[in-house]
Amino acid sequence: MRINGRYTGKYKVVNFIADHNGHDLVSPSKTHFLRSHRRITDVQALQADDISSSGIAPRSGYYLMSKQVGGCENVGFIFEDYKNYLLSKRTMEMKIGDTEGVLEYLQQKQFVDPNFFYAIQVDEDNLIANIVWADAQMMVDYSHFGDVVSFDTTYRKNKEGRPFALFVGVNHHKKTIIFGAALLYDETVSTFIWLFDTFARAMSGKQPKTILTDQDATMAKALTMTWPNTCHCLSIWHIYQNAAMHLSSVFARFTSFSKDFSACIYDFEEEEEFLCAWDEMLNKYELKSNEWLERMFKLREKWALVYGRQSFCGDITTTQRSESMNSVLKKIYELQA
């Protein structure tokens, strides 16, 4: 077929040969296999990123997207395109000067100090996914003060947003000490399972008696699977931060709400007293239907002191110690940037 452009802005077929050389044309049901017909749109790329970050395997993620549009023939690309997109994205993020630079640094540290511990996890394409490390002093500190650990992934070092995780505690002088650190690819259940298992292995199998974290559901699930005997408590600092966000209008209208909310966290010796105070607070401020408070009530055993008096917390009630370390790291990184 030969087509010419016309001065009118239209196109005209000037030559057409009906015979085709040797094979049938692709049927409409198979055109989605043609390279010219395959493309991952920006919206689909964002959806693929979300699916991948949720810990869903590539093949399952592809079929999930296909099912949403009525089948593989309608999605606009094939599984290999989907897999290659995720691979190319990760390859860009695993560039020299990021994880490979960290790995080189850790190898040098272990060469100088044979007791220095580090471990890496690679993905199915043999690319570095996660790294965790601890030096000899961290291990000694953990052996003495590791009954209570504050764990946090708030700080993100680079523009790709990779979580930098810290295991933090307090010594006998109430000074903040670091037990270990990790650079993670994502915050999925599988990543946290690997991290907690590897950290315990670095610490001769010792698991903390109590760990404080934020309200991340994947983190909670991983802790249940790896450290079932560890008491998992929620950071009071994070609870106040979330309360200020979800209940901003209540804090603004009622000066007494902060006191009543704090009382539910700290003040009661008996469960019945706590339950009565909680109901009174909901009625007083007309919050019976507040979804965030409903979710918090279901998690009450992880944050209300009336349920946690039997758990040793080593004078740590928040993850703010690890976040204060994050702020120091951020300042150092900004100075070096």
The 8 nearest C-alpha neighbors of each residue, nearest first, counted from 0:
[[1, 15, 14, 16, 2, 12, 13, 17],
 [2, 0, 14, 13, 12, 15, 3, 11],
 [3, 1, 12, 11, 13, 10, 0, 4],
 [4, 2, 11, 10, 5, 12, 13, 1],
 [3, 5, 10, 9, 11, 2, 6, 8],
 [6, 4, 7, 9, 8, 10, 3, 11],
 [5, 7, 8, 4, 9, 10, 3, 11],
 [8, 6, 5, 9, 4, 10, 11, 3],
 [9, 7, 6, 5, 10, 4, 11, 3],
 [8, 10, 5, 7, 4, 11, 6, 3],
 [11, 9, 4, 5, 3, 2, 12, 8],
 [10, 12, 3, 2, 13, 4, 9, 5],
 [13, 11, 2, 14, 1, 3, 10, 15],
 [12, 14, 2, 1, 11, 3, 15, 0],
 [13, 15, 1, 0, 12, 16, 2, 11],
 [14, 16, 0, 17, 1, 13, 12, 2],
 [17, 15, 18, 0, 14, 19, 1, 20],
 [16, 18, 15, 19, 0, 20, 14, 24],
 [17, 19, 16, 20, 21, 15, 22, 23],
 [20, 18, 21, 17, 22, 23, 16, 24],
 [21, 19, 22, 18, 23, 17, 24, 16],
 [20, 22, 19, 23, 18, 24, 17, 25],
 [23, 21, 20, 24, 19, 25, 18, 26],
 [22, 24, 25, 21, 19, 26, 20, 18],
 [23, 25, 26, 22, 19, 27, 21, 30],
 [26, 24, 30, 29, 23, 27, 28, 33],
 [25, 27, 28, 29, 24, 30, 23, 31],
 [28, 26, 30, 29, 25, 31, 24, 72],
 [27, 29, 26, 30, 72, 31, 25, 32],
 [30, 28, 31, 27, 26, 32, 25, 72],
 [29, 31, 32, 27, 33, 28, 25, 26],
 [30, 32, 29, 33, 72, 36, 75, 37],
 [33, 31, 30, 29, 34, 77, 37, 36],
 [34, 32, 36, 35, 30, 31, 37, 29],
 [35, 33, 37, 36, 32, 31, 38, 76],
 [34, 36, 33, 37, 38, 32, 31, 30],
 [35, 37, 33, 34, 31, 38, 30, 75],
 [38, 36, 76, 34, 75, 35, 31, 33],
 [37, 39, 76, 75, 40, 36, 80, 35],
 [40, 38, 43, 44, 76, 41, 75, 37],
 [39, 41, 43, 42, 44, 38, 75, 45],
 [42, 40, 44, 43, 45, 39, 46, 38],
 [41, 43, 45, 44, 40, 46, 39, 47],
 [42, 44, 46, 40, 45, 41, 39, 47],
 [45, 43, 47, 41, 46, 42, 40, 48],
 [46, 44, 48, 42, 47, 43, 49, 41],
 [45, 47, 43, 49, 48, 44, 50, 42],
 [46, 48, 44, 50, 45, 49, 43, 51],
 [49, 47, 45, 51, 46, 50, 52, 44],
 [50, 48, 46, 52, 47, 51, 53, 45],
 [51, 49, 47, 53, 48, 52, 55, 60],
 [50, 52, 48, 53, 54, 49, 55, 47],
 [53, 51, 49, 54, 50, 48, 185, 187],
 [54, 52, 50, 51, 55, 187, 49, 186],
 [53, 55, 52, 187, 51, 56, 50, 188],
 [54, 56, 51, 53, 60, 50, 59, 57],
 [55, 57, 59, 58, 60, 54, 51, 50],
 [58, 56, 60, 59, 61, 82, 55, 51],
 [59, 57, 61, 60, 56, 62, 78, 82],
 [60, 58, 62, 56, 61, 57, 63, 55],
 [61, 59, 57, 63, 58, 62, 55, 56],
 [60, 62, 58, 64, 63, 59, 57, 78],
 [63, 61, 65, 59, 64, 60, 66, 58],
 [62, 64, 60, 66, 61, 65, 59, 67],
 [63, 65, 67, 61, 62, 66, 60, 68],
 [66, 64, 62, 70, 71, 74, 67, 63],
 [65, 67, 69, 63, 70, 68, 64, 62],
 [66, 68, 64, 65, 69, 63, 70, 74],
 [69, 67, 66, 65, 70, 73, 74, 64],
 [68, 70, 66, 67, 65, 73, 71, 72],
 [69, 71, 65, 66, 72, 73, 68, 74],
 [70, 72, 65, 73, 74, 77, 69, 66],
 [71, 73, 70, 31, 74, 75, 28, 29],
 [74, 72, 71, 75, 70, 68, 69, 65],
 [73, 75, 65, 71, 76, 72, 68, 70],
 [76, 74, 37, 73, 38, 31, 39, 72],
 [77, 75, 37, 38, 74, 80, 39, 31],
 [78, 76, 80, 79, 81, 32, 75, 71],
 [77, 79, 81, 80, 82, 61, 76, 58],
 [78, 80, 82, 81, 77, 83, 76, 84],
 [81, 79, 83, 78, 77, 82, 84, 76],
 [82, 80, 78, 84, 79, 83, 85, 77],
 [81, 83, 79, 85, 84, 80, 86, 78],
 [84, 82, 86, 80, 85, 81, 79, 87],
 [83, 85, 87, 81, 86, 82, 80, 88],
 [86, 84, 88, 82, 83, 87, 89, 81],
 [85, 87, 83, 89, 84, 88, 90, 82],
 [88, 86, 90, 84, 89, 85, 83, 91],
 [89, 87, 85, 91, 86, 90, 84, 92],
 [88, 90, 92, 86, 91, 87, 93, 85],
 [89, 91, 87, 93, 92, 88, 86, 94],
 [92, 90, 88, 89, 93, 94, 87, 86],
 [91, 93, 89, 90, 94, 88, 159, 97],
 [94, 92, 90, 91, 98, 89, 97, 95],
 [93, 95, 92, 91, 97, 96, 90, 99],
 [96, 94, 99, 97, 100, 93, 98, 92],
 [95, 97, 100, 99, 94, 98, 101, 93],
 [98, 96, 100, 95, 99, 94, 101, 93],
 [99, 97, 101, 100, 93, 102, 96, 95],
 [100, 98, 102, 95, 101, 97, 96, 103],
 [101, 99, 96, 103, 97, 98, 102, 95],
 [100, 102, 98, 104, 99, 103, 105, 97],
 [101, 103, 99, 105, 104, 100, 98, 106],
 [102, 104, 106, 100, 101, 105, 99, 107],
 [103, 105, 101, 107, 102, 106, 108, 100],
 [106, 104, 108, 102, 107, 103, 109, 101],
 [105, 107, 103, 109, 108, 104, 110, 102],
 [106, 108, 110, 104, 105, 109, 103, 111],
 [109, 107, 105, 111, 110, 106, 112, 104],
 [108, 110, 112, 115, 113, 106, 111, 107],
 [109, 111, 107, 108, 112, 113, 106, 115],
 [112, 110, 108, 109, 107, 113, 115, 106],
 [111, 113, 109, 114, 115, 110, 108, 135],
 [114, 112, 109, 115, 110, 111, 116, 108],
 [115, 113, 112, 135, 116, 134, 109, 111],
 [114, 116, 134, 109, 113, 112, 135, 133],
 [117, 115, 133, 132, 134, 114, 201, 118],
 [116, 118, 132, 131, 133, 115, 119, 105],
 [117, 119, 131, 130, 132, 120, 116, 197],
 [120, 118, 130, 129, 121, 131, 127, 117],
 [119, 121, 129, 128, 127, 130, 122, 118],
 [122, 120, 127, 128, 126, 125, 119, 123],
 [121, 123, 125, 124, 126, 128, 127, 120],
 [122, 124, 125, 121, 126, 127, 128, 86],
 [123, 125, 122, 126, 121, 86, 127, 90],
 [126, 124, 122, 121, 123, 127, 128, 120],
 [127, 125, 121, 122, 124, 128, 123, 93],
 [128, 126, 121, 120, 129, 122, 125, 119],
 [127, 129, 121, 184, 120, 122, 126, 183],
 [130, 128, 183, 120, 119, 184, 182, 127],
 [129, 131, 119, 182, 181, 118, 183, 120],
 [132, 130, 181, 118, 117, 180, 182, 119],
 [131, 133, 117, 116, 180, 179, 181, 118],
 [134, 132, 179, 116, 137, 115, 117, 180],
 [133, 135, 115, 137, 136, 116, 138, 114],
 [134, 136, 138, 137, 115, 114, 139, 133],
 [137, 135, 139, 138, 134, 140, 133, 178],
 [138, 136, 178, 140, 134, 135, 139, 133],
 [137, 139, 141, 135, 136, 140, 202, 142],
 [140, 138, 136, 142, 141, 137, 135, 143],
 [141, 139, 137, 143, 138, 142, 144, 136],
 [140, 142, 145, 138, 144, 143, 139, 178],
 [141, 143, 139, 140, 145, 144, 138, 202],
 [144, 142, 140, 141, 145, 139, 146, 170],
 [143, 145, 141, 146, 140, 170, 142, 169],
 [146, 144, 141, 147, 207, 142, 143, 148],
 [145, 147, 207, 208, 144, 209, 148, 206],
 [146, 148, 209, 145, 207, 210, 312, 208],
 [149, 147, 210, 168, 167, 145, 150, 166],
 [148, 150, 211, 167, 318, 210, 166, 168],
 [151, 149, 166, 212, 165, 211, 148, 167],
 [150, 152, 164, 165, 153, 212, 321, 318],
 [151, 153, 164, 163, 162, 154, 165, 150],
 [154, 152, 151, 155, 162, 322, 163, 164],
 [153, 155, 163, 325, 152, 162, 156, 164],
 [156, 154, 162, 160, 161, 163, 157, 153],
 [157, 155, 154, 161, 160, 163, 158, 162],
 [156, 158, 159, 160, 155, 161, 97, 162],
 [157, 159, 160, 156, 161, 155, 92, 162],
 [158, 160, 157, 161, 92, 156, 155, 162],
 [161, 159, 158, 155, 157, 162, 156, 154],
 [160, 162, 155, 184, 159, 183, 185, 163],
 [163, 161, 155, 183, 152, 164, 182, 154],
 [162, 164, 182, 152, 154, 155, 181, 183],
 [165, 163, 152, 181, 151, 180, 162, 182],
 [166, 164, 180, 151, 150, 167, 179, 321],
 [165, 167, 150, 179, 178, 149, 177, 180],
 [166, 168, 177, 149, 148, 178, 321, 176],
 [169, 167, 148, 176, 175, 149, 177, 147],
 [168, 170, 175, 173, 174, 176, 144, 171],
 [169, 171, 173, 172, 174, 144, 176, 175],
 [170, 172, 173, 169, 174, 144, 143, 313],
 [171, 173, 174, 170, 169, 175, 176, 144],
 [174, 172, 170, 169, 171, 175, 314, 168],
 [173, 175, 169, 172, 170, 176, 171, 168],
 [174, 176, 169, 168, 173, 320, 170, 177],
 [175, 177, 168, 169, 167, 174, 178, 170],
 [178, 176, 167, 179, 166, 137, 168, 175],
 [179, 177, 137, 166, 167, 141, 138, 176],
 [180, 178, 133, 166, 177, 132, 165, 137],
 [181, 179, 165, 164, 132, 131, 166, 133],
 [180, 182, 131, 164, 130, 163, 183, 132],
 [181, 183, 163, 130, 129, 162, 164, 131],
 [184, 182, 129, 162, 185, 161, 181, 163],
 [183, 185, 128, 161, 129, 162, 182, 186],
 [184, 186, 183, 187, 52, 161, 162, 190],
 [187, 185, 190, 191, 188, 184, 52, 183],
 [186, 188, 190, 54, 189, 185, 53, 217],
 [187, 189, 217, 191, 221, 190, 192, 218],
 [190, 188, 192, 187, 191, 193, 54, 221],
 [191, 189, 187, 193, 188, 192, 194, 186],
 [190, 192, 194, 188, 193, 189, 221, 195],
 [193, 191, 189, 221, 195, 194, 190, 196],
 [192, 194, 196, 190, 191, 195, 197, 189],
 [193, 195, 191, 197, 192, 196, 198, 190],
 [196, 194, 198, 192, 197, 193, 191, 199],
 [197, 195, 193, 199, 194, 198, 192, 200],
 [198, 196, 200, 194, 199, 195, 193, 201],
 [197, 199, 201, 195, 200, 196, 194, 202],
 [200, 198, 204, 202, 196, 201, 197, 205],
 [201, 199, 204, 197, 203, 202, 198, 196],
 [200, 202, 198, 199, 203, 197, 116, 204],
 [201, 203, 199, 200, 204, 205, 138, 198],
 [204, 202, 200, 201, 205, 199, 138, 198],
 [203, 205, 199, 200, 202, 206, 201, 198],
 [206, 204, 203, 202, 199, 207, 200, 142],
 [205, 207, 199, 204, 208, 226, 229, 146],
 [208, 206, 146, 209, 147, 145, 229, 148],
 [207, 209, 229, 146, 147, 230, 206, 210],
 [210, 208, 230, 147, 229, 207, 231, 146],
 [211, 209, 148, 231, 149, 147, 232, 230],
 [210, 212, 149, 232, 233, 234, 150, 231],
 [213, 211, 233, 150, 234, 151, 318, 149],
 [212, 214, 234, 233, 215, 237, 211, 151],
 [215, 213, 216, 233, 212, 237, 219, 234],
 [214, 216, 218, 217, 213, 219, 212, 220],
 [217, 215, 219, 218, 214, 220, 221, 188],
 [218, 216, 188, 220, 219, 215, 187, 221],
 [217, 219, 221, 215, 216, 220, 222, 191],
 [220, 218, 216, 222, 217, 221, 223, 215],
 [219, 221, 217, 223, 222, 218, 216, 224],
 [220, 222, 224, 192, 218, 188, 223, 219],
 [223, 221, 219, 225, 226, 224, 220, 218],
 [224, 222, 227, 220, 221, 225, 226, 219],
 [223, 225, 221, 222, 227, 226, 220, 192],
 [224, 226, 222, 223, 227, 221, 192, 196],
 [225, 227, 222, 229, 228, 223, 224, 206],
 [228, 226, 223, 229, 225, 224, 222, 230],
 [229, 227, 226, 230, 208, 223, 206, 207],
 [230, 228, 208, 209, 226, 227, 207, 231],
 [229, 231, 209, 208, 210, 232, 228, 310],
 [232, 230, 210, 209, 229, 211, 301, 233],
 [233, 231, 301, 211, 302, 210, 230, 234],
 [234, 232, 212, 302, 211, 301, 213, 235],
 [233, 235, 317, 237, 236, 213, 318, 212],
 [236, 234, 238, 317, 237, 316, 233, 239],
 [235, 237, 239, 234, 317, 238, 240, 319],
 [238, 236, 240, 234, 235, 239, 213, 241],
 [237, 239, 235, 241, 236, 240, 242, 234],
 [238, 240, 242, 236, 237, 241, 243, 235],
 [241, 239, 237, 243, 238, 242, 236, 244],
 [240, 242, 244, 238, 243, 239, 245, 237],
 [243, 241, 239, 245, 244, 246, 240, 238],
 [242, 244, 247, 240, 241, 246, 245, 239],
 [243, 245, 241, 242, 247, 246, 240, 239],
 [244, 246, 242, 243, 247, 241, 291, 248],
 [247, 245, 249, 242, 243, 248, 244, 250],
 [246, 248, 243, 250, 249, 244, 245, 251],
 [247, 249, 251, 250, 246, 252, 245, 253],
 [250, 248, 252, 246, 251, 247, 253, 256],
 [249, 251, 247, 248, 253, 252, 256, 254],
 [250, 252, 248, 249, 253, 247, 254, 246],
 [253, 251, 249, 250, 248, 254, 256, 247],
 [254, 252, 255, 250, 256, 251, 249, 257],
 [253, 255, 256, 250, 252, 257, 251, 258],
 [254, 256, 253, 258, 257, 259, 250, 260],
 [257, 255, 259, 258, 253, 254, 260, 250],
 [256, 258, 260, 259, 255, 261, 254, 250],
 [259, 257, 261, 256, 255, 260, 262, 254],
 [260, 258, 262, 256, 261, 257, 255, 263],
 [259, 261, 257, 263, 262, 258, 256, 264],
 [262, 260, 264, 258, 263, 259, 257, 265],
 [261, 263, 266, 259, 265, 264, 260, 258],
 [264, 262, 260, 261, 265, 273, 266, 277],
 [263, 265, 303, 261, 262, 304, 266, 302],
 [266, 264, 262, 304, 263, 261, 267, 303],
 [265, 267, 262, 263, 264, 268, 304, 261],
 [266, 268, 269, 305, 273, 272, 265, 263],
 [267, 269, 305, 270, 266, 272, 273, 304],
 [268, 270, 272, 271, 267, 305, 273, 306],
 [269, 271, 273, 272, 274, 305, 268, 306],
 [270, 272, 274, 273, 269, 275, 276, 268],
 [273, 271, 275, 269, 270, 274, 276, 267],
 [272, 274, 270, 276, 271, 275, 267, 277],
 [275, 273, 277, 271, 276, 272, 270, 278],
 [274, 276, 272, 278, 277, 273, 279, 271],
 [277, 275, 279, 273, 274, 278, 280, 272],
 [278, 276, 274, 280, 279, 275, 273, 281],
 [279, 277, 281, 275, 280, 276, 282, 274],
 [278, 280, 276, 282, 277, 281, 283, 275],
 [279, 281, 283, 277, 278, 282, 276, 284],
 [282, 280, 286, 278, 287, 279, 284, 285],
 [281, 283, 285, 279, 280, 284, 278, 286],
 [282, 284, 280, 281, 285, 279, 286, 278],
 [283, 285, 286, 282, 281, 280, 249, 256],
 [286, 284, 282, 281, 283, 287, 288, 280],
 [285, 287, 281, 289, 288, 284, 282, 280],
 [286, 288, 281, 289, 285, 282, 293, 278],
 [287, 289, 286, 290, 293, 285, 292, 281],
 [290, 288, 286, 292, 291, 287, 293, 285],
 [291, 289, 293, 292, 288, 294, 287, 295],
 [290, 292, 294, 293, 289, 295, 245, 242],
 [293, 291, 295, 294, 290, 289, 296, 286],
 [292, 294, 290, 296, 291, 295, 289, 297],
 [295, 293, 291, 297, 292, 296, 290, 298],
 [294, 296, 292, 298, 297, 293, 299, 291],
 [295, 297, 299, 293, 298, 294, 292, 300],
 [296, 298, 294, 295, 299, 293, 300, 292],
 [299, 297, 295, 296, 300, 301, 294, 302],
 [300, 298, 296, 301, 302, 303, 297, 295],
 [299, 301, 306, 298, 302, 303, 307, 297],
 [302, 300, 232, 299, 233, 298, 303, 231],
 [301, 303, 233, 299, 300, 232, 304, 264],
 [304, 302, 264, 305, 299, 306, 300, 301],
 [305, 303, 307, 306, 265, 264, 308, 302],
 [304, 306, 303, 268, 307, 267, 308, 270],
 [307, 305, 304, 300, 303, 308, 270, 301],
 [308, 306, 304, 310, 309, 305, 303, 300],
 [307, 309, 310, 304, 306, 305, 311, 268],
 [308, 310, 307, 311, 306, 305, 304, 312],
 [311, 309, 307, 308, 312, 230, 209, 208],
 [310, 312, 313, 309, 209, 208, 147, 308],
 [311, 313, 314, 315, 147, 310, 209, 316],
 [314, 312, 315, 311, 147, 169, 146, 316],
 [313, 315, 312, 316, 169, 173, 311, 147],
 [316, 314, 313, 312, 317, 147, 169, 318],
 [315, 317, 235, 234, 314, 312, 318, 211],
 [318, 316, 234, 235, 319, 236, 315, 211],
 [319, 317, 149, 320, 234, 321, 211, 212],
 [318, 320, 322, 317, 321, 323, 236, 234],
 [321, 319, 323, 322, 318, 324, 175, 167],
 [322, 320, 324, 323, 319, 318, 167, 151],
 [321, 323, 325, 319, 324, 320, 326, 318],
 [322, 324, 320, 326, 325, 321, 319, 327],
 [325, 323, 321, 327, 322, 326, 328, 320],
 [326, 324, 322, 328, 323, 327, 154, 329],
 [325, 327, 329, 323, 324, 328, 322, 330],
 [328, 326, 324, 330, 325, 329, 331, 323],
 [329, 327, 325, 331, 326, 330, 332, 324],
 [328, 330, 326, 332, 327, 331, 325, 333],
 [331, 329, 333, 327, 328, 332, 334, 326],
 [332, 330, 328, 334, 329, 333, 327, 335],
 [331, 333, 329, 335, 334, 330, 336, 328],
 [334, 332, 336, 330, 335, 331, 329, 328],
 [333, 335, 331, 332, 336, 330, 329, 328],
 [336, 334, 332, 333, 331, 330, 329, 328],
 [335, 333, 334, 332, 331, 330, 329, 157]]
